[in-house]
């Protein structure tokens, strides 16, 4: 069918629909109600015209030969079978020729094969819209949104099925898909620093576990230790490129950021593997002269990983300054008491030293020892202070904040902290949510691409693996 024929079908359907809808309109005077009614009428007519034209377009390509030879096998025309598709214009029912071998076996539908819809209900553009929506909101919210502003209006159940189907296609080819996306990332020319960061964030799981941080159950309530939900640690990583420090600013400009996230797993094995794969690609693109920094908070698990991986031997390592600030504040409270003037003065003084002076962490440690020997501290405050002394002693070699600032390097792990919130917490930790690990990972993958500005690259890679399948 040529385009002129499609236009005729669309115009005829549009005209018929508008005339039918307009019979009951009072058009003598323009009112807000009339404008709304005409707007809805146009929407319905445009949807109907699009559906009719697209249906006619597709059916014009169907085969009606009595038999076909496919891969050396003779298939005969058995029947004409209708199938409903969800298109961007709405639902259409397409009648397709169905072929099958005389001895039975799987059916072959040429039309579905031609436009790559053998196993799909939703068209490619609808799949993309649905996946993008679910990356940002629940299936129920997505259905409500499409119901308000789209020609196609899938149910929440249909939306879930579409996302599950797309994810099922991606999983066997995920390595290829990710490699395609990575190759499309361009490192900004002004980049001077590559920063690798990672952090953990608790997510609610729909599986048995012991709730943490809860008091003992009261009499009369379910006293079972195991519940059907629990919180476990998901992992988030960010890879960021920074340029120079802009005028009148103190921190370098972040030029590009890529994030990845994984649902909880033992020892975060898959997360670390994927993080290192991403990092290797960006290191290659950045070139050998790029300054490389591993920058995280003070969690010992993260630093045990970084310190025992040879691939990070050429990285400069730094504890997030704002995390160090928190420990400095706790040390001030242990030494001088909460909200005391002495605590505030000591904190302000040594925060400046930590930030601006070489060996600032050593100065903090000396001061803690000095005041501990001269002040009468309760056992509780002694214990709290000892914990902070241990933290600064263990991480002193990762606290060269003055040196980093002098060289225009970042000292904060804000990007990964923000990614934990925007990618994981905002989407997976809403009231009442509980996740299976597979379902949660499905959302996290989509959300990472959407939040990192890589959605087009992701969808192009998805279409590429569909074509190569």
Secondary structure, 3 states (H helix, E strand, C coil): CCHHHHHHHHHHHHHHHHHHHHCCCCCCCCCHHHHHHHHHHHHHHHHHHHHHHHHHHHHCCCCCCCEEEECCEEEEEEEEEEEEEEECCEEEEEEEEEEECCCCCCCECHHHHHCCCCCCCECHHHHHHHHHHHHHCCHHHHHHHHHHHCCCCCCHHHHHHHHHHHHHHHHCCHHHHHHHHHHHCCCCCCCCEEEEEEEEEEEEECCCECCCCCCCCCCCCCCCCCECCEEEEEEEEEEEEEEEECCCCCCEEEEEEEEEEECCCHHHHHHHHHHHHHHHHHHHHHCCCCEEEEEECCCHHHHHHHHCCHHHCCCEEEECHHHHHHHHHHHHHHHHCCCCHHHHHHHHHHHHHHHHCCCHHHHHHHHHHHHHHHCCCCHHHHHHHHHHHHHHHHHHHHCCHHHHHHCCCCCCCHHHHHHHHHHHHHHHCCCCCCECHHHHHHHHHHHHHHHCCCHHHHHHHHHHHHHHC
